[in-house]
Amino acid sequence: MSGDFLKEIINYHHNKGLIEDKYVVCIVEDNLVRLNRFTLMLSKLKSSDIDINYYNARVYEYISNDSNLKKEIREFKQFFKFIDKLSIKDGYVKKSETPDFIMFRNGKTYGIEVTKIYAGNDWVAEKVHNDIVAYKLTGQKFRDYVNTHKYSSRFKAIREKGSIKVSAIKNEEYREEEITQIKNKLFEKIRRQMDEYEKFNENYIFAEIVFSGYKEIKSYEELSEEFNYLVNHLEVNFGENTFHLILKNGNIYADFDLKNGNVRII
């Protein structure tokens, strides 16, 4: 993939616009592909026959040279992951500082904050996985990569169905402490967003936990009670406004209604 082509991809990027107009068709290696203007993620059309994961990794590697653009793209990816889960297919969205996104839809204004919460060694496992895809690391190239980055004590890798599967090495001694750290980060996100809630009809925090040890959570109702305790102590009067925390934990999406104090699995 040439540098000129990558620059063309970057030029498609929008940081505001209609959600329903997010896709444009472009050409990669003589194949028609679909490009999300906001996330710069490529997806295959039926007629194309290319390694789409490889090309997406190349685009991400290219934008990594611009820290501001990299952060914006990462947040847009998370934004679309969650609104797809909520089956939101239209509306006008624009990038902002606080909150991360402002969306206009059906006569209402939405304030949306996105966050990715790590604990333990999971950030290492995620980075290694992304680098394997981006640089097509296999065999000796992968072993050299591990030795160079000195990550060997923080993740484990196994070959599965022709690919390398990476997972974080857990330290059970610190598991409860790491779970407490995750909760505290969520509490802080809620507290900070409370400073902005009056500006928007609908308030959302899209939070994704990247921590293998947290997938064993037993009760979302108990976690909801902890969130409610926090909100009650903040003495917030929501009035007509709403406030939701959508929590992605593994394959589960939990919708915490912080105004009414309940939770549901989406």
Secondary structure, 3 states (H helix, E strand, C coil): CCHHHHHHHHHCCCCEEEHHHCEEEEEECCEEEEEECCCCCEEECCCCCCCHHHHHHHHHHHHCCCHHHHHHHHHHHHHHHHHHHCCCCCCEEEECCCCCEEEEECCEEEEEEEEEEECCCHHHHHHHHHHHHHHCCCHHHHHHHHHHHCCCCCEEEEEECCEEEEEECCCHHHHHHHHHHHHHHHHHHHHHHHCCHHHCCEEEEEEEEECHHHHHCCCHHHHHHHHHHHHHHHCCCCCCCEEEEEEEECCEEEEEECCCCEEEEC
